[in-house]
Amino acid sequence: MAGIGAALVVFLAALVAIGVAQWVWAVTAERDLTVPERVPFAGGVEPEFHAWNRFHIRYYAMALLFLAFDMEMVFMYPWAVVFVKEGLLALIEMLMFILILVVGMVYAWREKSFEWA
């Protein structure tokens, strides 16, 4: 029951925040923008490419590599907290996790995923 009340308070706070943001925008918005200022890209500069332009596949590979190695840091902080209590078992688990990441990094290196050109 208390969870529903907390959720309702958060929902109402979000509605108030949205209302305040809409009011601030309505009060401070400039209504007489010129045509170049209305272009929603690069601060009024005419866009060179369409927004739905395709990206090269290497961008997606780099994004996946970034996510893989970024997740390593996400898991290491809680592990450091638990390591104090668990000891050797937590250390072995983290070493296995890092070994899997190292195998992935060696594979990516072998496939020349870290080379841009």
VOMIBA-993412 format. One record per atom (N, C-alpha, C, O): residue in three letters; atom name; y, z, x. Coordinates in steps of 0.2 Angstrom, whole numbers, plus 5000, padded with zeros to 4 digits. Layout:
# residues N
<"ALA","CA",<Y,Z,X>>,
...
This chain:
# residues 117
<"MET","N",<4994,5000,5004>>,
<"MET","CA",<5000,5000,5000>>,
<"MET","C",<5006,5000,5004>>,
<"MET","O",<5011,4997,5003>>,
<"ALA","N",<5006,5004,5010>>,
<"ALA","CA",<5012,5004,5014>>,
<"ALA","C",<5013,4997,5018>>,
<"ALA","O",<5019,4995,5019>>,
<"GLY","N",<5008,4994,5019>>,
<"GLY","CA",<5008,4987,5022>>,
<"GLY","C",<5012,4982,5018>>,
<"GLY","O",<5015,4978,5020>>,
<"ILE","N",<5011,4983,5011>>,
<"ILE","CA",<5014,4978,5007>>,
<"ILE","C",<5022,4980,5006>>,
<"ILE","O",<5026,4975,5006>>,
<"GLY","N",<5023,4986,5007>>,
<"GLY","CA",<5030,4988,5007>>,
<"GLY","C",<5034,4985,5013>>,
<"GLY","O",<5039,4983,5013>>,
<"ALA","N",<5030,4986,5019>>,
<"ALA","CA",<5033,4984,5025>>,
<"ALA","C",<5034,4976,5025>>,
<"ALA","O",<5039,4974,5027>>,
<"ALA","N",<5029,4973,5022>>,
<"ALA","CA",<5030,4965,5022>>,
<"ALA","C",<5035,4963,5017>>,
<"ALA","O",<5039,4958,5019>>,
<"LEU","N",<5036,4967,5012>>,
<"LEU","CA",<5042,4966,5007>>,
<"LEU","C",<5049,4967,5011>>,
<"LEU","O",<5053,4963,5010>>,
<"VAL","N",<5049,4972,5015>>,
<"VAL","CA",<5055,4973,5018>>,
<"VAL","C",<5057,4968,5023>>,
<"VAL","O",<5063,4966,5024>>,
<"VAL","N",<5052,4966,5027>>,
<"VAL","CA",<5053,4960,5032>>,
<"VAL","C",<5055,4954,5028>>,
<"VAL","O",<5059,4950,5030>>,
<"PHE","N",<5051,4952,5022>>,
<"PHE","CA",<5053,4946,5018>>,
<"PHE","C",<5060,4947,5016>>,
<"PHE","O",<5064,4942,5016>>,
<"LEU","N",<5062,4952,5013>>,
<"LEU","CA",<5069,4953,5011>>,
<"LEU","C",<5074,4952,5017>>,
<"LEU","O",<5080,4949,5016>>,
<"ALA","N",<5073,4955,5022>>,
<"ALA","CA",<5077,4955,5028>>,
<"ALA","C",<5078,4947,5030>>,
<"ALA","O",<5083,4945,5032>>,
<"ALA","N",<5072,4944,5030>>,
<"ALA","CA",<5072,4937,5032>>,
<"ALA","C",<5077,4933,5027>>,
<"ALA","O",<5081,4928,5029>>,
<"LEU","N",<5076,4934,5021>>,
<"LEU","CA",<5080,4931,5016>>,
<"LEU","C",<5088,4933,5017>>,
<"LEU","O",<5092,4928,5016>>,
<"VAL","N",<5089,4939,5018>>,
<"VAL","CA",<5096,4941,5020>>,
<"VAL","C",<5099,4937,5026>>,
<"VAL","O",<5104,4935,5026>>,
<"ALA","N",<5095,4937,5031>>,
<"ALA","CA",<5097,4933,5037>>,
<"ALA","C",<5098,4926,5036>>,
<"ALA","O",<5103,4923,5038>>,
<"ILE","N",<5094,4923,5032>>,
<"ILE","CA",<5095,4916,5030>>,
<"ILE","C",<5101,4915,5026>>,
<"ILE","O",<5105,4910,5027>>,
<"GLY","N",<5102,4919,5021>>,
<"GLY","CA",<5109,4919,5018>>,
<"GLY","C",<5115,4920,5022>>,
<"GLY","O",<5120,4916,5021>>,
<"VAL","N",<5115,4924,5026>>,
<"VAL","CA",<5120,4926,5031>>,
<"VAL","C",<5121,4919,5035>>,
<"VAL","O",<5127,4917,5036>>,
<"ALA","N",<5116,4916,5038>>,
<"ALA","CA",<5117,4910,5042>>,
<"ALA","C",<5120,4905,5038>>,
<"ALA","O",<5124,4901,5041>>,
<"GLN","N",<5117,4904,5032>>,
<"GLN","CA",<5120,4898,5028>>,
<"GLN","C",<5128,4900,5026>>,
<"GLN","O",<5132,4895,5027>>,
<"TRP","N",<5130,4906,5025>>,
<"TRP","CA",<5136,4908,5024>>,
<"TRP","C",<5141,4906,5030>>,
<"TRP","O",<5146,4904,5029>>,
<"VAL","N",<5138,4908,5036>>,
<"VAL","CA",<5142,4907,5042>>,
<"VAL","C",<5143,4900,5043>>,
<"VAL","O",<5148,4898,5045>>,
<"TRP","N",<5138,4896,5042>>,
<"TRP","CA",<5138,4889,5043>>,
<"TRP","C",<5143,4886,5038>>,
<"TRP","O",<5148,4882,5040>>,
<"ALA","N",<5143,4888,5032>>,
<"ALA","CA",<5148,4885,5027>>,
<"ALA","C",<5155,4887,5029>>,
<"ALA","O",<5160,4883,5028>>,
<"VAL","N",<5156,4893,5032>>,
<"VAL","CA",<5163,4895,5033>>,
<"VAL","C",<5166,4891,5040>>,
<"VAL","O",<5171,4889,5040>>,
<"THR","N",<5161,4891,5045>>,
<"THR","CA",<5164,4888,5051>>,
<"THR","C",<5162,4881,5052>>,
<"THR","O",<5165,4878,5057>>,
<"ALA","N",<5159,4877,5048>>,
<"ALA","CA",<5157,4870,5049>>,
<"ALA","C",<5163,4866,5049>>,
<"ALA","O",<5168,4867,5044>>,
<"GLU","N",<5163,4861,5053>>,
<"GLU","CA",<5169,4856,5053>>,
<"GLU","C",<5167,4850,5049>>,
<"GLU","O",<5161,4847,5050>>,
<"ARG","N",<5171,4849,5044>>,
<"ARG","CA",<5169,4843,5039>>,
<"ARG","C",<5171,4836,5041>>,
<"ARG","O",<5168,4832,5038>>,
<"ASP","N",<5176,4836,5045>>,
<"ASP","CA",<5178,4829,5047>>,
<"ASP","C",<5176,4827,5054>>,
<"ASP","O",<5180,4826,5058>>,
<"LEU","N",<5170,4826,5054>>,
<"LEU","CA",<5167,4823,5061>>,
<"LEU","C",<5168,4816,5061>>,
<"LEU","O",<5167,4812,5056>>,
<"THR","N",<5169,4813,5067>>,
<"THR","CA",<5169,4806,5068>>,
<"THR","C",<5162,4803,5068>>,
<"THR","O",<5157,4807,5069>>,
<"VAL","N",<5161,4796,5068>>,
<"VAL","CA",<5155,4793,5067>>,
<"VAL","C",<5151,4795,5074>>,
<"VAL","O",<5145,4797,5073>>,
<"PRO","N",<5153,4794,5080>>,
<"PRO","CA",<5149,4796,5086>>,
<"PRO","C",<5147,4803,5086>>,
<"PRO","O",<5142,4805,5088>>,
<"GLU","N",<5151,4808,5083>>,
<"GLU","CA",<5149,4815,5083>>,
<"GLU","C",<5144,4816,5078>>,
<"GLU","O",<5140,4821,5079>>,
<"ARG","N",<5143,4812,5073>>,
<"ARG","CA",<5137,4813,5068>>,
<"ARG","C",<5131,4811,5071>>,
<"ARG","O",<5125,4812,5068>>,
<"VAL","N",<5130,4807,5077>>,
<"VAL","CA",<5124,4805,5079>>,
<"VAL","C",<5120,4812,5082>>,
<"VAL","O",<5123,4815,5086>>,
<"PRO","N",<5114,4813,5079>>,
<"PRO","CA",<5111,4819,5081>>,
<"PRO","C",<5107,4819,5087>>,
<"PRO","O",<5102,4822,5088>>,
<"PHE","N",<5110,4816,5093>>,
<"PHE","CA",<5106,4816,5099>>,
<"PHE","C",<5111,4815,5105>>,
<"PHE","O",<5116,4812,5105>>,
<"ALA","N",<5110,4820,5110>>,
<"ALA","CA",<5113,4820,5116>>,
<"ALA","C",<5121,4820,5115>>,
<"ALA","O",<5125,4817,5119>>,
<"GLY","N",<5123,4824,5110>>,
<"GLY","CA",<5130,4826,5110>>,
<"GLY","C",<5135,4820,5108>>,
<"GLY","O",<5140,4820,5111>>,
<"GLY","N",<5133,4815,5104>>,
<"GLY","CA",<5137,4810,5102>>,
<"GLY","C",<5136,4804,5106>>,
<"GLY","O",<5139,4798,5104>>,
<"VAL","N",<5132,4804,5111>>,
<"VAL","CA",<5130,4798,5115>>,
<"VAL","C",<5125,4794,5111>>,
<"VAL","O",<5120,4797,5108>>,
<"GLU","N",<5126,4787,5111>>,
<"GLU","CA",<5121,4783,5107>>,
<"GLU","C",<5114,4784,5111>>,
<"GLU","O",<5113,4783,5117>>,
<"PRO","N",<5109,4785,5107>>,
<"PRO","CA",<5102,4786,5110>>,
<"PRO","C",<5099,4779,5113>>,
<"PRO","O",<5101,4774,5110>>,
<"GLU","N",<5096,4780,5119>>,
<"GLU","CA",<5093,4774,5122>>,
<"GLU","C",<5086,4772,5119>>,
<"GLU","O",<5085,4766,5118>>,
<"PHE","N",<5083,4777,5116>>,
<"PHE","CA",<5076,4775,5113>>,
<"PHE","C",<5076,4779,5107>>,
<"PHE","O",<5079,4783,5105>>,
<"HIS","N",<5071,4776,5103>>,
<"HIS","CA",<5070,4779,5096>>,
<"HIS","C",<5067,4786,5097>>,
<"HIS","O",<5063,4787,5102>>,
<"ALA","N",<5067,4790,5092>>,
<"ALA","CA",<5065,4797,5093>>,
<"ALA","C",<5057,4797,5093>>,
<"ALA","O",<5054,4802,5095>>,
<"TRP","N",<5054,4792,5090>>,
<"TRP","CA",<5047,4792,5089>>,
<"TRP","C",<5044,4788,5095>>,
<"TRP","O",<5038,4785,5094>>,
<"ASN","N",<5048,4787,5100>>,
<"ASN","CA",<5045,4783,5106>>,
<"ASN","C",<5039,4787,5109>>,
<"ASN","O",<5039,4793,5109>>,
<"ARG","N",<5034,4783,5111>>,
<"ARG","CA",<5028,4786,5114>>,
<"ARG","C",<5029,4788,5121>>,
<"ARG","O",<5033,4785,5125>>,
<"PHE","N",<5026,4793,5123>>,
<"PHE","CA",<5026,4796,5130>>,
<"PHE","C",<5020,4794,5134>>,
<"PHE","O",<5015,4792,5131>>,
<"HIS","N",<5021,4793,5140>>,
<"HIS","CA",<5015,4791,5144>>,
<"HIS","C",<5010,4797,5144>>,
<"HIS","O",<5011,4803,5143>>,
<"ILE","N",<5004,4795,5145>>,
<"ILE","CA",<4998,4800,5144>>,
<"ILE","C",<4998,4805,5150>>,
<"ILE","O",<4996,4811,5148>>,
<"ARG","N",<5001,4804,5155>>,
<"ARG","CA",<5002,4809,5161>>,
<"ARG","C",<5006,4815,5158>>,
<"ARG","O",<5005,4821,5161>>,
<"TYR","N",<5010,4814,5154>>,
<"TYR","CA",<5014,4820,5151>>,
<"TYR","C",<5010,4825,5147>>,
<"TYR","O",<5010,4831,5148>>,
<"TYR","N",<5005,4822,5144>>,
<"TYR","CA",<5000,4826,5140>>,
<"TYR","C",<4995,4830,5145>>,
<"TYR","O",<4994,4836,5144>>,
<"ALA","N",<4993,4826,5150>>,
<"ALA","CA",<4989,4830,5155>>,
<"ALA","C",<4993,4835,5158>>,
<"ALA","O",<4990,4841,5159>>,
<"MET","N",<4999,4834,5160>>,
<"MET","CA",<5003,4840,5163>>,
<"MET","C",<5004,4846,5158>>,
<"MET","O",<5003,4851,5160>>,
<"ALA","N",<5005,4844,5152>>,
<"ALA","CA",<5006,4849,5147>>,
<"ALA","C",<4999,4854,5146>>,
<"ALA","O",<5000,4860,5146>>,
<"LEU","N",<4994,4850,5146>>,
<"LEU","CA",<4987,4854,5146>>,
<"LEU","C",<4986,4858,5152>>,
<"LEU","O",<4984,4864,5151>>,
<"LEU","N",<4988,4855,5158>>,
<"LEU","CA",<4987,4859,5164>>,
<"LEU","C",<4991,4865,5164>>,
<"LEU","O",<4989,4871,5166>>,
<"PHE","N",<4998,4864,5162>>,
<"PHE","CA",<5002,4870,5161>>,
<"PHE","C",<5000,4875,5157>>,
<"PHE","O",<5000,4881,5158>>,
<"LEU","N",<4997,4873,5151>>,
<"LEU","CA",<4995,4878,5146>>,
<"LEU","C",<4989,4882,5149>>,
<"LEU","O",<4988,4888,5148>>,
<"ALA","N",<4984,4878,5152>>,
<"ALA","CA",<4978,4882,5155>>,
<"ALA","C",<4980,4887,5160>>,
<"ALA","O",<4977,4893,5160>>,
<"PHE","N",<4985,4886,5164>>,
<"PHE","CA",<4987,4890,5170>>,
<"PHE","C",<4992,4896,5167>>,
<"PHE","O",<4992,4901,5170>>,
<"ASP","N",<4995,4894,5162>>,
<"ASP","CA",<5000,4899,5159>>,
<"ASP","C",<4996,4904,5155>>,
<"ASP","O",<4998,4910,5155>>,
<"MET","N",<4990,4902,5152>>,
<"MET","CA",<4986,4907,5148>>,
<"MET","C",<4983,4912,5153>>,
<"MET","O",<4981,4918,5151>>,
<"GLU","N",<4982,4910,5159>>,
<"GLU","CA",<4980,4915,5164>>,
<"GLU","C",<4984,4921,5165>>,
<"GLU","O",<4982,4927,5165>>,
<"MET","N",<4991,4920,5165>>,
<"MET","CA",<4996,4925,5165>>,
<"MET","C",<4996,4929,5159>>,
<"MET","O",<4997,4935,5159>>,
<"VAL","N",<4995,4926,5153>>,
<"VAL","CA",<4994,4930,5147>>,
<"VAL","C",<4989,4935,5147>>,
<"VAL","O",<4989,4940,5144>>,
<"PHE","N",<4983,4933,5150>>,
<"PHE","CA",<4977,4937,5150>>,
<"PHE","C",<4977,4943,5155>>,
<"PHE","O",<4974,4948,5155>>,
<"MET","N",<4981,4941,5160>>,
<"MET","CA",<4981,4946,5166>>,
<"MET","C",<4985,4952,5165>>,
<"MET","O",<4983,4958,5167>>,
<"TYR","N",<4990,4952,5161>>,
<"TYR","CA",<4994,4958,5160>>,
<"TYR","C",<4990,4963,5156>>,
<"TYR","O",<4989,4969,5158>>,
<"PRO","N",<4987,4962,5150>>,
<"PRO","CA",<4983,4967,5147>>,
<"PRO","C",<4977,4969,5151>>,
<"PRO","O",<4975,4975,5151>>,
<"TRP","N",<4974,4964,5155>>,
<"TRP","CA",<4969,4966,5160>>,
<"TRP","C",<4971,4972,5164>>,
<"TRP","O",<4967,4976,5166>>,
<"ALA","N",<4977,4971,5167>>,
<"ALA","CA",<4980,4976,5172>>,
<"ALA","C",<4980,4983,5168>>,
<"ALA","O",<4979,4988,5172>>,
<"VAL","N",<4982,4983,5162>>,
<"VAL","CA",<4982,4989,5158>>,
<"VAL","C",<4975,4992,5157>>,
<"VAL","O",<4974,4998,5158>>,
<"VAL","N",<4970,4988,5156>>,
<"VAL","CA",<4963,4990,5154>>,
<"VAL","C",<4960,4992,5161>>,
<"VAL","O",<4955,4996,5161>>,
<"PHE","N",<4962,4989,5166>>,
<"PHE","CA",<4958,4990,5173>>,
<"PHE","C",<4958,4997,5175>>,
<"PHE","O",<4953,4999,5178>>,
<"VAL","N",<4964,5001,5173>>,
<"VAL","CA",<4964,5008,5175>>,
<"VAL","C",<4958,5012,5172>>,
<"VAL","O",<4956,5016,5175>>,
<"LYS","N",<4957,5010,5166>>,
<"LYS","CA",<4952,5014,5162>>,
<"LYS","C",<4945,5011,5164>>,
<"LYS","O",<4940,5015,5164>>,
<"GLU","N",<4944,5005,5164>>,
<"GLU","CA",<4937,5002,5164>>,
<"GLU","C",<4935,5001,5172>>,
<"GLU","O",<4929,5002,5173>>,
<"GLY","N",<4939,5000,5176>>,
<"GLY","CA",<4937,5000,5183>>,
<"GLY","C",<4933,4994,5185>>,
<"GLY","O",<4936,4988,5184>>,
<"LEU","N",<4927,4995,5188>>,
<"LEU","CA",<4924,4989,5191>>,
<"LEU","C",<4922,4984,5186>>,
<"LEU","O",<4922,4978,5188>>,
<"LEU","N",<4920,4986,5180>>,
<"LEU","CA",<4918,4981,5175>>,
<"LEU","C",<4923,4976,5174>>,
<"LEU","O",<4922,4970,5173>>,
<"ALA","N",<4929,4979,5173>>,
<"ALA","CA",<4935,4975,5171>>,
<"ALA","C",<4937,4970,5177>>,
<"ALA","O",<4939,4964,5176>>,
<"LEU","N",<4936,4973,5183>>,
<"LEU","CA",<4937,4969,5189>>,
<"LEU","C",<4932,4963,5189>>,
<"LEU","O",<4934,4957,5191>>,
<"ILE","N",<4926,4964,5188>>,
<"ILE","CA",<4921,4959,5188>>,
<"ILE","C",<4922,4953,5183>>,
<"ILE","O",<4922,4947,5184>>,
<"GLU","N",<4924,4956,5177>>,
<"GLU","CA",<4926,4951,5171>>,
<"GLU","C",<4932,4947,5173>>,
<"GLU","O",<4932,4941,5172>>,
<"MET","N",<4937,4950,5176>>,
<"MET","CA",<4943,4946,5178>>,
<"MET","C",<4941,4941,5184>>,
<"MET","O",<4944,4935,5184>>,
<"LEU","N",<4937,4943,5188>>,
<"LEU","CA",<4935,4938,5194>>,
<"LEU","C",<4931,4932,5191>>,
<"LEU","O",<4932,4927,5193>>,
<"MET","N",<4927,4933,5186>>,
<"MET","CA",<4924,4928,5182>>,
<"MET","C",<4929,4923,5179>>,
<"MET","O",<4928,4917,5179>>,
<"PHE","N",<4934,4926,5176>>,
<"PHE","CA",<4939,4922,5172>>,
<"PHE","C",<4943,4918,5177>>,
<"PHE","O",<4944,4912,5176>>,
<"ILE","N",<4945,4921,5183>>,
<"ILE","CA",<4948,4917,5188>>,
<"ILE","C",<4944,4912,5191>>,
<"ILE","O",<4946,4907,5193>>,
<"LEU","N",<4937,4913,5192>>,
<"LEU","CA",<4933,4908,5195>>,
<"LEU","C",<4933,4902,5190>>,
<"LEU","O",<4933,4896,5193>>,
<"ILE","N",<4932,4903,5184>>,
<"ILE","CA",<4932,4898,5179>>,
<"ILE","C",<4939,4894,5180>>,
<"ILE","O",<4939,4887,5180>>,
<"LEU","N",<4945,4897,5180>>,
<"LEU","CA",<4951,4894,5181>>,
<"LEU","C",<4951,4890,5188>>,
<"LEU","O",<4954,4884,5188>>,
<"VAL","N",<4948,4893,5193>>,
<"VAL","CA",<4948,4889,5200>>,
<"VAL","C",<4944,4883,5199>>,
<"VAL","O",<4946,4878,5202>>,
<"VAL","N",<4938,4883,5196>>,
<"VAL","CA",<4934,4877,5195>>,
<"VAL","C",<4938,4872,5191>>,
<"VAL","O",<4938,4866,5193>>,
<"GLY","N",<4942,4874,5186>>,
<"GLY","CA",<4946,4869,5183>>,
<"GLY","C",<4951,4866,5187>>,
<"GLY","O",<4953,4860,5187>>,
<"MET","N",<4954,4870,5191>>,
<"MET","CA",<4960,4868,5196>>,
<"MET","C",<4957,4863,5201>>,
<"MET","O",<4960,4858,5203>>,
<"VAL","N",<4951,4865,5204>>,
<"VAL","CA",<4948,4860,5208>>,
<"VAL","C",<4946,4854,5205>>,
<"VAL","O",<4947,4848,5208>>,
<"TYR","N",<4944,4854,5199>>,
<"TYR","CA",<4942,4848,5195>>,
<"TYR","C",<4948,4844,5194>>,
<"TYR","O",<4949,4838,5195>>,
<"ALA","N",<4954,4847,5192>>,
<"ALA","CA",<4960,4843,5191>>,
<"ALA","C",<4963,4841,5198>>,
<"ALA","O",<4966,4835,5198>>,
<"TRP","N",<4962,4844,5203>>,
<"TRP","CA",<4964,4842,5210>>,
<"TRP","C",<4960,4836,5212>>,
<"TRP","O",<4963,4831,5214>>,
<"ARG","N",<4954,4836,5211>>,
<"ARG","CA",<4949,4830,5212>>,
<"ARG","C",<4951,4824,5208>>,
<"ARG","O",<4951,4819,5211>>,
<"GLU","N",<4953,4825,5202>>,
<"GLU","CA",<4955,4820,5198>>,
<"GLU","C",<4962,4817,5199>>,
<"GLU","O",<4964,4813,5196>>,
<"LYS","N",<4965,4820,5204>>,
<"LYS","CA",<4972,4819,5206>>,
<"LYS","C",<4977,4820,5200>>,
<"LYS","O",<4982,4816,5199>>,
<"SER","N",<4976,4825,5196>>,
<"SER","CA",<4980,4827,5190>>,
<"SER","C",<4987,4830,5193>>,
<"SER","O",<4992,4830,5189>>,
<"PHE","N",<4987,4832,5199>>,
<"PHE","CA",<4993,4836,5201>>,
<"PHE","C",<4998,4831,5204>>,
<"PHE","O",<5003,4832,5206>>,
<"GLU","N",<4996,4824,5205>>,
<"GLU","CA",<5000,4819,5208>>,
<"GLU","C",<5004,4816,5202>>,
<"GLU","O",<5001,4814,5197>>,
<"TRP","N",<5010,4815,5203>>,
<"TRP","CA",<5014,4812,5198>>,
<"TRP","C",<5014,4805,5198>>,
<"TRP","O",<5014,4802,5192>>,
<"ALA","N",<5014,4801,5203>>,
<"ALA","CA",<5015,4794,5204>>,
<"ALA","C",<5008,4791,5203>>,
<"ALA","O",<5008,4784,5203>>,
